[in-house]
Amino acid sequence: MKKLLVLAMMATLLMAGSAFAINRHLAPAPNATFTTGLPGVPAGPTTTNNDDSCDIGVAPAATLLLPYFEVDVTNRTQTTLFTITNVSRYPQIAHVTVWTDFSFPVLDFNIFLTGYDVQGINLLDILTTGTVGTTAGTGPTAAQSPLGTAGSAPSLTLPANGGPGYTNPNFLSSGIGCGNLPGILPSTAIAPVRTALTAGTYPGCASVGRVHANAIGYITIDVAASCTTALPNDPGGAYFTSPGGILYDNVLIGDYQQLGPAPAGTTATSFDAGGNAMVHIRAVPEGGNAGTAPGTNLPFTFYDRYTPAANRTLDRRQPLPSTWAARYIQGGAGAFATNYKIWREGFGTGTTCSTLPANGALTIGEIVRFDEHENPFISASGANCSPALFCGPGTITLPETSSTSTADTTIYPTLTGPDVGGWMYLNLNNGGSSTYSVTRAGIPQAGGVSNLGSPRPSQNWVIVEMFGNVGTNRLTVDFDAAWLGNGCSPAAAVSIANSGPGVIGPAGGVFVCPAPLTPGNGCPAAPVGTNTTPLP
């Protein structure tokens, strides 16, 4: 039903002149080897390809994730801005999908970027007046994407050979379909989007998100071969298999700014503003035409639950971590305080309305709060863990995306004593799902037991928002929490703090003992970990 409604909206927009869109190892040989000269120590490294990693960093990427946005669509006092930048000389197409906090896609559109181009977007403009870009649109004409001396000259009629400085050779050869990209979207298309992001309802679906005064959700941005109208959760994985679908070139960077008034109850009278880089998710390996499948060393990928069963790693996007260390200051309304903006991987593809509410209550593996004297705090009932992991009644949950105060004791352990700061250990694994892929040991890859846990851990991202008041001025800063293991790290067991067998610490363990050394022979005799990415 949802897809039919999206297609109907597409048809309306097109008539209005708008193109709104509502084998384990790589084939290439290693590119660097050397001999250590030490007896018994193997040669290395086997590759210097810095894309071949599960480590997430701020580097040009094939997908950008805005983990959380919030817009006051009623009073227009709060908004989220975000910017997409093409750092290559080739033109690129950025496909933007807006999701609710139950992981339901309610809006998508395309941005055509000339070489070295940048496009800023104000979500308040989109959700109130339908304005995506200029009234001329964001398509590949000089009027829509003004050209500078360094920009690539775009073309709707692509030459057979493509060519640097002219057009992108990975674009869909039959035409990219970007001639009528939206400048302003019809109000009939925007109204149900606002309702979905605030009231949690959408035509044909009774519950697509939580109810909140402001519009709340998250956004994904993918480099694409055409101005596609496909959605990441389309049945059959057409978004990933189509020759006009997503591409694998790591060429996009992005950032966001959250603007709004100082909250009620604070002493500040000034405007509130904070910003950060978006999550940059690289394709491994990068490059090639849409729908190609050269293989990847990643055990699973960011779009795992949406990719086709015949090739669950077709998107080649790096997976995100499940365990985090996040600083906090909990000084109260008149002092410094902290919110956590948390994005979480949900269950299912969201194509069936009845499955969506499950993404509004995703269980949490474990939360332990430490004060500045290293005292650990857990929930009194021990209920801050998944039922599958030594949990008691009253399980704590969060939706796919949220912003919560660290003073909220319904979610985070109560802080007692004189300290007002410290850090929190966040094991945000939702317990996994048999619908997630495991490793690439077999095809299809749904269900079963993964070498990353049974099943593999869920993906998450954490942003720390610290804010406080100095006189009448309000100070705000956003920064990413530290991940304790990357997306290829095994699922973490619940720690001893919650009566489990696990130990809080880096995913590799302490201490790491690299081969050929062994415990007691060049390494401490105490229990050791490993810094090796698990193999299937």
C-alpha positions, 0 to 999 in steps of 0.5 A, spaced: 500 500 500 505 504 501 509 503 495 502 505 491 501 511 495 508 513 493 507 512 486 501 516 486 505 521 489 510 521 483 505 521 478 502 527 481 509 531 481 511 529 474 505 532 471 506 538 475 513 538 472 517 535 478 521 529 478 521 528 485 522 521 487 518 520 492 567 468 495 570 472 501 576 475 498 576 481 493 578 479 486 584 484 485 591 482 487 594 485 493 597 492 492 603 492 497 607 487 500 614 487 504 618 483 508 619 484 515 626 481 515 624 478 522 624 470 523 618 467 524 614 474 522 610 474 516 610 479 510 605 485 511 601 489 509 598 485 504 594 491 502 594 498 503 587 499 500 584 504 505 577 503 503 578 495 505 576 497 512 570 496 517 572 503 521 568 509 520 571 516 519 570 522 516 572 521 509 569 521 502 563 516 502 558 513 497 552 514 503 551 519 508 547 518 514 544 524 518 542 520 524 537 525 527 533 531 525 528 535 528 523 541 525 518 545 528 513 545 523 508 549 527 512 555 530 518 554 525 522 556 531 527 550 530 530 546 524 535 542 521 540 544 515 544 539 512 549 540 506 551 535 501 558 536 497 561 533 491 569 532 492 570 530 485 570 533 478 565 528 475 558 530 476 554 526 481 547 524 483 545 524 490 539 520 492 536 523 498 531 519 503 527 521 509 525 516 514 520 516 520 523 514 527 520 507 525 524 507 519 518 508 514 521 512 508 516 518 507 519 522 502 525 522 497 528 526 491 534 527 487 540 532 487 544 533 481 551 536 483 556 538 478 563 537 479 566 540 486 558 542 487 555 543 494 548 543 495 545 546 502 538 544 504 533 547 510 528 541 512 524 547 515 523 549 508 521 542 505 516 541 510 513 547 510 513 550 503 516 544 499 522 548 497 528 543 496 532 548 492 531 554 488 525 555 484 529 553 478 530 546 481 536 542 482 537 539 475 543 538 470 542 545 466 546 551 467 540 555 470 539 549 475 546 548 477 550 554 475 557 552 473 564 555 475 570 555 472 572 548 475 565 545 475 564 539 470 559 541 464 553 537 465 549 533 460 542 530 459 544 527 453 550 522 455 555 521 450 557 513 449 564 514 452 563 519 457 569 522 459 572 526 465 570 533 466 564 532 462 559 527 464 560 521 469 561 514 465 557 511 471 551 514 469 545 510 466 547 510 459 540 511 456 539 517 460 539 519 467 532 522 468 534 529 471 530 534 467 525 536 472 528 535 478 524 539 484 525 546 486 518 546 490 514 540 491 507 541 491 503 542 498 499 535 496 505 531 497 508 535 503 502 534 507 502 527 509 510 527 510 509 532 515 503 528 518 508 522 518 513 525 522 509 528 527 503 524 528 506 518 526 500 516 521 500 516 513 495 514 508 494 506 509 499 506 515 496 507 522 503 507 525 509 509 522 512 513 527 511 516 534 507 522 536 511 528 537 510 536 537 516 537 532 517 533 526 523 527 527 526 522 523 533 521 520 536 521 512 540 517 508 543 520 502 546 515 496 550 516 490 546 514 484 547 512 477 540 516 475 535 520 478 531 514 481 524 514 484 526 507 487 526 507 495 531 503 499 526 498 502 522 496 495 521 489 495 526 485 491 531 490 492 531 494 485 534 500 489 540 496 489 540 491 482 537 496 477 542 499 472 540 506 474 540 504 482 546 506 487 553 507 485 559 505 489 564 511 488 566 515 495 565 522 493 560 525 497 561 529 504 556 532 508 554 536 515 548 538 519 546 544 523 541 544 528 538 550 530 533 552 535 531 556 541 533 555 548 529 550 551 524 552 556 527 553 564 534 555 562 537 562 563 539 563 556 535 567 551 539 567 545 538 562 539 541 555 540 545 552 534 550 546 534 553 542 528 557 536 526 559 531 520 554 526 518 556 519 518 560 518 512 559 510 510 564 508 504 563 503 499 568 497 499 570 496 494 568 502 491 567 504 483 563 500 478 556 501 474 550 500 478 548 493 480 555 490 479 557 485 485 565 484 485 565 482 492 567 485 498 571 483 505 565 486 509 561 481 513 555 484 512 553 491 510 549 498 512 543 496 508 543 489 510 536 488 511 534 491 504 538 488 500 536 482 495 537 475 499 541 472 493 546 478 494 546 481 501 552 485 501 550 488 494 550 495 497 558 494 499 557 499 505 560 499 511 557 496 517 556 501 523 558 499 530 554 496 536 558 498 542 559 506 544 563 510 550 559 517 551 561 522 555 556 526 559 555 532 564 549 532 568 549 539 571 541 541 571 537 546 567 542 552 569 549 548 568 551 544 563 547 538 560 547 532 555 543 529 550 544 523 546 542 523 539 542 515 537 540 512 531 539 504 531 538 499 526 531 496 526 527 490 524 524 488 517 524 492 511 518 496 513 513 494 507 508 491 511 505 497 516 503 492 522 511 491 522 513 498 523 511 499 531 516 494 533 522 499 530 519 504 535 521 499 541 528 496 540 531 493 546 538 495 548 543 490 550 546 494 556 547 501 559 552 502 565 553 509 567 560 511 570 561 517 574 568 521 575 570 516 581 569 510 576 563 508 580 558 504 575 551 505 576 546 500 573 538 501 573 535 498 579 532 492 576 537 490 572 532 492 566 537 495 561 538 489 557 535 485 552 531 479 554 535 475 551 541 477 555 540 476 562 534 481 562 529 482 568 522 485 567 521 492 564 526 492 558 528 499 556 527 501 549 529 506 544 526 507 537 530 508 530 532 515 532 531 519 538 534 525 542 534 523 550 537 527 556 542 523 560 538 525 566 532 521 564 532 515 569 527 511 565 532 510 560 539 511 563 541 509 570 540 514 576 547 518 578 548 519 585 553 522 589 557 528 588 559 528 581 555 531 575 559 528 570 563 521 567 561 517 561 556 511 559 558 505 556 552 503 551 551 496 548 546 498 543 545 491 540 538 490 539 538 482 540 539 481 533 534 478 528 534 472 524 532 476 518 539 480 518 544 477 514 550 473 517 556 472 513 557 471 506 559 463 507 552 461 503 547 464 499 542 466 501 544 469 507 538 470 511 538 467 518 543 462 521 549 463 526 554 469 524 561 469 526 559 476 529 554 473 534 548 469 534 545 473 530 550 478 528 550 485 532 545 491 530 548 497 527 548 504 531 550 511 531 551 516 537 552 523 537 553 527 544 550 534 544 552 538 550 549 544 552 549 549 557 548 557 559 553 562 560 549 568 562 544 569 557 548 566 552 547 558 550 553 554 548 551 547 544 556 542 541 555 536 537 560 530 537 560 523 535 561 518 541 567 513 541 565 506 538 568 501 542 568 496 536 567 497 529 561 494 525 565 487 524 566 486 531 563 481 535 556 482 539 558 484 546 556 480 552 552 483 557 558 485 562 559 483 570 555 489 572 549 486 570 551 479 572 553 477 565 560 474 563 562 480 559 567 485 560 566 492 558 572 495 554 575 495 547 572 490 542 579 487 541 580 486 548 585 487 553 591 486 552 592 484 544 597 479 543 598 479 535 601 473 532 606 470 532 607 472 540 603 468 545 600 469 552 606 469 557 611 469 551 612 476 549 605 478 551 601 478 558 599 472 561 592 475 563 586 473 558 588 477 551 583 479 546 585 480 538 585 485 533 583 481 527 577 482 523 573 475 524 573 471 518 566 467 516 
